[in-house]
Amino acid sequence: MSRIPIVQLALFSPFLLEQRSDLILPFLVIMPNTPSAELLTSADVERRTSSFNARRALLKSNPSLFISKTRLSVRQIPIFVTERMLKRLASHAVKAFESEVKQNLRQPLTADELARAMVPDELSGMVVGDTDVVEMNEQKDKRKSKFKGRDTGVKQAKIVRQAERVDALTGKGRSKGYGFIEMHKHADALRLLRWANNNPDIGSLFDVWWKDELENLLKLEKAKPESEKDDARVKRLQEEIDRSAGDGKNKKKSKGSLIVEFSIENIQVTQRRNASQKDQAANGYGDAF
């Protein structure tokens, strides 16, 4: 028997253009009285159920909203998690999903899901919010000669932060505990969602990656000229590294396992974001994380 929890598949129709009104986009939600719900606290189950009901009502109430096929919302993120760590999670999740499929620990994507993942390649201009794949591939080809970084499949990773509060360690706004991951492919977004949603193993991964992040920040701070180096920050980073390597008593805890869902998007906002990303690609800039 598989050790991977089985989650209930819920379906409802997002807002679509007339040309694609037949497409129903799936996402996973853990419902009460299911095997996966037994692994959660009652409060966590309630949060997930309430989110499902609220999202369904929101889509019905506003015709400008739709469910993205490639962008995921991620909640209950520990506040120390950075954009780099979120991107690392996405890449790791896709690989781990395929590894578990090969080990017969979980089911692969179905033929219908893989077929749906191919739709944007042919009809990208017909679905609001989908990336114009042809144009994106052309931009990518132009950039290959300039940028040789490995393709992680991740288009963007974002942590939503407070502008008024700055984290003393990272120098960025304090995390609000949620964010977004956008993948280039719908199939990879599905793999990420199914592996990361309610996965209890992610907490230990974040602990390891947080230590890597701290060591990188410390290295960068120490490499600064003496006139720019912040000795107080060096001390704080070193103390946090020592604390993260301890017995776990002082480690920060999250409210529960990650809640990963396909993101509800606004048509106008998505169009502006896509235009901005294409402008960055045309100017030779890589994805910002």
C-alpha positions as CSV (number, residue, x, y, z in Angstrom):
1,M,0.0,0.0,0.0
2,S,1.3,3.5,-0.9
3,R,2.5,5.6,2.0
4,I,1.4,8.7,0.1
5,P,-2.0,10.1,1.5
6,I,-4.8,10.0,-1.0
7,V,-6.7,13.3,-1.3
8,Q,-10.1,13.9,-2.7
9,L,-10.2,15.5,-6.2
10,A,-12.7,18.4,-6.4
11,L,-13.7,20.0,-9.7
12,F,-15.3,23.2,-10.6
13,S,-15.2,25.5,-13.6
14,P,-13.1,28.7,-13.6
15,F,-13.9,31.7,-15.6
16,L,-12.8,31.1,-19.2
17,L,-13.1,32.7,-22.6
18,E,-15.9,31.4,-24.8
19,Q,-13.4,29.4,-26.9
20,R,-12.4,27.3,-23.9
21,S,-15.6,27.2,-21.8
22,D,-15.5,23.4,-21.9
23,L,-12.3,23.2,-19.9
24,I,-12.6,22.2,-16.2
25,L,-9.5,22.7,-14.2
26,P,-8.9,20.3,-11.2
27,F,-7.3,21.1,-7.9
28,L,-6.9,19.1,-4.8
29,V,-8.6,19.7,-1.5
30,I,-8.5,17.7,1.7
31,M,-12.1,17.2,2.8
32,P,-13.3,16.0,6.3
33,N,-13.7,12.3,6.8
34,T,-11.0,11.4,4.2
35,P,-7.8,9.4,5.0
36,S,-5.7,12.5,4.5
37,A,-7.8,14.5,7.0
38,E,-6.9,12.0,9.7
39,L,-3.3,13.4,9.5
40,L,-4.4,16.9,10.2
41,T,-5.7,18.8,13.3
42,S,-9.4,19.7,13.2
43,A,-8.4,23.4,12.9
44,D,-6.3,22.6,9.8
45,V,-9.1,20.7,8.2
46,E,-11.4,23.5,8.9
47,R,-9.0,26.1,7.3
48,R,-8.7,24.0,4.1
49,T,-12.5,23.4,3.9
50,S,-13.3,27.0,4.5
51,S,-10.7,28.0,1.8
52,F,-12.4,25.7,-0.7
53,N,-15.8,27.1,-0.1
54,A,-14.6,30.7,-0.1
55,R,-12.8,30.2,-3.4
56,R,-15.8,28.6,-5.1
57,A,-18.0,31.5,-3.9
58,L,-15.5,34.1,-5.1
59,L,-15.3,32.6,-8.6
60,K,-19.1,32.6,-8.9
61,S,-19.4,36.2,-7.7
62,N,-16.8,37.8,-10.0
63,P,-16.5,37.1,-13.7
64,S,-13.1,38.7,-13.9
65,L,-11.6,35.9,-11.9
66,F,-10.3,32.5,-13.1
67,I,-8.1,29.7,-11.8
68,S,-4.6,29.8,-13.1
69,K,-3.2,26.6,-14.7
70,T,0.4,27.3,-13.7
71,R,0.4,29.6,-10.7
72,L,-0.1,28.2,-7.2
73,S,-0.9,29.9,-3.9
74,V,1.0,28.5,-0.9
75,R,-0.1,29.2,2.6
76,Q,1.1,28.3,6.1
77,I,4.7,29.0,5.0
78,P,7.1,29.3,8.0
79,I,8.1,33.0,8.2
80,F,11.8,32.3,7.8
81,V,11.3,30.8,4.3
82,T,12.7,32.9,1.5
83,E,12.0,33.1,-2.2
84,R,15.0,31.0,-3.0
85,M,13.8,28.3,-0.6
86,L,10.3,28.4,-2.2
87,K,11.8,28.0,-5.6
88,R,14.0,25.2,-4.3
89,L,10.8,23.5,-3.0
90,A,9.2,23.7,-6.4
91,S,12.1,22.1,-8.2
92,H,12.5,19.4,-5.5
93,A,8.8,18.6,-5.5
94,V,8.6,17.9,-9.2
95,K,11.6,15.6,-9.0
96,A,10.3,13.9,-5.9
97,F,6.9,13.3,-7.4
98,E,8.5,11.5,-10.4
99,S,10.8,9.5,-8.2
100,E,7.8,8.3,-6.1
101,V,5.9,7.4,-9.2
102,K,8.9,5.2,-10.4
103,Q,8.9,3.5,-6.9
104,N,5.1,2.9,-7.2
105,L,4.5,5.1,-4.1
106,R,2.0,7.3,-5.9
107,Q,0.0,7.4,-9.1
108,P,1.4,9.3,-12.1
109,L,-0.5,12.1,-13.9
110,T,-3.3,10.7,-15.9
111,A,-3.5,10.8,-19.7
112,D,-6.2,13.4,-19.5
113,E,-4.1,15.6,-17.2
114,L,-1.1,15.3,-19.5
115,A,-3.3,16.2,-22.5
116,R,-4.7,19.2,-20.7
117,A,-1.1,20.3,-19.9
118,M,-0.5,20.4,-23.7
119,V,-3.4,22.7,-24.5
120,P,-1.6,26.0,-23.9
121,D,1.1,25.0,-26.5
122,E,-1.6,25.1,-29.2
123,L,-4.2,27.5,-27.9
124,S,-2.2,29.8,-25.6
125,G,-3.7,33.0,-27.0
126,M,-7.3,31.7,-26.3
127,V,-7.1,31.4,-22.5
128,V,-6.8,34.5,-20.5
129,G,-3.8,34.2,-18.1
130,D,-2.0,31.4,-20.0
131,T,1.5,32.2,-21.2
132,D,2.0,32.8,-24.9
133,V,4.2,29.7,-25.2
134,V,5.4,30.4,-28.7
135,E,6.5,33.9,-27.9
136,M,8.0,32.7,-24.6
137,N,10.0,30.0,-26.4
138,E,11.3,32.5,-28.9
139,Q,12.5,34.8,-26.0
140,K,14.0,31.8,-24.3
141,D,16.0,30.8,-27.4
142,K,17.3,34.3,-27.7
143,R,18.5,34.3,-24.1
144,K,20.2,30.9,-24.2
145,S,23.4,32.3,-25.6
146,K,23.5,34.8,-22.7
147,F,22.3,32.8,-19.8
148,K,23.4,29.2,-19.3
149,G,21.6,28.5,-15.9
150,R,19.8,25.2,-15.5
151,D,16.1,25.1,-16.3
152,T,14.2,24.4,-13.0
153,G,10.8,24.6,-14.5
154,V,10.0,27.5,-12.1
155,K,8.9,30.8,-13.7
156,Q,8.5,32.8,-10.4
157,A,8.6,32.3,-6.7
158,K,7.3,35.0,-4.4
159,I,6.9,35.5,-0.7
160,V,4.3,38.2,0.3
161,R,6.0,40.5,2.8
162,Q,5.2,43.4,5.1
163,A,6.6,46.7,3.9
164,E,6.7,48.2,7.4
165,R,8.6,45.5,9.1
166,V,12.1,44.4,8.1
167,D,13.6,41.1,9.0
168,A,17.0,41.6,10.7
169,L,18.5,38.5,9.1
170,T,17.5,38.7,5.5
171,G,17.1,42.5,5.2
172,K,13.7,42.0,3.5
173,G,10.2,42.7,4.7
174,R,8.9,40.2,7.2
175,S,7.0,37.3,5.6
176,K,3.3,37.2,6.0
177,G,3.4,33.4,5.8
178,Y,2.0,32.9,2.3
179,G,3.3,33.3,-1.3
180,F,3.0,32.1,-4.9
181,I,4.9,29.7,-7.2
182,E,4.4,29.9,-10.9
183,M,5.6,27.0,-13.1
184,H,6.2,27.1,-16.8
185,K,4.1,24.0,-17.4
186,H,0.7,23.0,-16.0
187,A,1.9,19.3,-15.6
188,D,4.7,20.5,-13.3
189,A,2.3,22.7,-11.3
190,L,0.1,19.6,-10.7
191,R,3.1,17.5,-9.6
192,L,4.2,20.3,-7.2
193,L,0.7,20.6,-5.8
194,R,0.2,16.9,-5.2
195,W,3.6,16.4,-3.6
196,A,3.7,19.5,-1.5
197,N,0.1,19.9,-0.3
198,N,-0.1,18.6,3.3
199,N,3.3,16.9,3.1
200,P,4.7,16.6,6.6
201,D,8.2,16.1,5.3
202,I,8.6,19.6,4.0
203,G,9.3,21.1,7.5
204,S,12.6,19.2,7.8
205,L,13.6,20.2,4.3
206,F,12.9,23.9,5.1
207,D,15.1,23.5,8.2
208,V,18.0,22.3,6.1
209,W,17.6,24.8,3.4
210,W,17.3,27.6,6.0
211,K,20.7,26.8,7.3
212,D,22.1,26.9,3.7
213,E,20.4,30.3,3.2
214,L,21.9,31.6,6.4
215,E,25.4,30.4,5.5
216,N,25.1,32.1,2.1
217,L,24.0,35.4,3.7
218,L,26.8,35.2,6.2
219,K,29.3,34.5,3.4
220,L,28.0,37.5,1.4
221,E,28.1,39.8,4.4
222,K,31.7,38.8,5.3
223,A,32.8,39.4,1.7
224,K,31.8,43.1,1.9
225,P,34.5,45.7,2.3
226,E,35.2,46.6,5.9
227,S,33.5,50.0,5.4
228,E,30.3,48.3,4.4
229,K,30.3,45.2,6.6
230,D,27.7,45.1,9.3
231,D,29.3,43.3,12.3
232,A,26.1,43.2,14.2
233,R,24.4,41.4,11.3
234,V,27.3,39.0,11.1
235,K,26.8,38.1,14.7
236,R,23.1,37.7,14.3
237,L,23.5,35.4,11.3
238,Q,26.1,33.3,13.1
239,E,23.9,33.0,16.2
240,E,20.9,31.9,14.0
241,I,23.1,29.3,12.3
242,D,24.2,27.9,15.7
243,R,20.6,27.9,16.8
244,S,19.3,26.1,13.7
245,A,22.0,23.4,14.2
246,G,20.9,22.8,17.8
247,D,18.4,20.2,19.2
248,G,15.4,21.9,17.7
249,K,14.0,23.5,20.8
250,N,14.5,27.0,19.5
251,K,13.4,26.4,15.9
252,K,10.5,28.3,14.5
253,K,7.3,26.4,14.0
254,S,4.6,26.8,11.4
255,K,0.9,26.5,12.0
256,G,0.6,23.3,10.0
257,S,1.5,21.6,6.8
258,L,1.5,23.7,3.6
259,I,-1.8,24.5,1.9
260,V,-1.1,24.5,-1.8
261,E,-3.9,25.5,-4.3
262,F,-4.2,26.7,-7.8
263,S,-4.2,30.5,-7.6
264,I,-7.3,32.5,-8.3
265,E,-6.2,35.3,-10.7
266,N,-7.7,38.5,-12.0
267,I,-7.7,38.9,-15.7
268,Q,-6.4,42.5,-15.8
269,V,-3.7,41.9,-13.1
270,T,-2.5,38.7,-15.0
271,Q,-2.2,40.6,-18.3
272,R,-0.1,43.3,-16.6
273,R,2.1,40.7,-14.9
274,N,2.7,38.8,-18.1
275,A,3.5,41.9,-20.0
276,S,6.0,42.9,-17.4
277,Q,7.6,39.5,-17.5
278,K,7.9,39.5,-21.3
279,D,9.5,43.0,-21.1
280,Q,12.1,41.7,-18.7
281,A,12.8,38.7,-21.0
282,A,13.1,41.0,-24.0
283,N,15.6,43.2,-22.2
284,G,17.7,40.2,-21.3
285,Y,16.8,39.9,-17.6
286,G,16.4,36.5,-15.9
287,D,13.5,35.6,-13.6
288,A,13.5,37.4,-10.4
289,F,13.1,35.3,-7.2
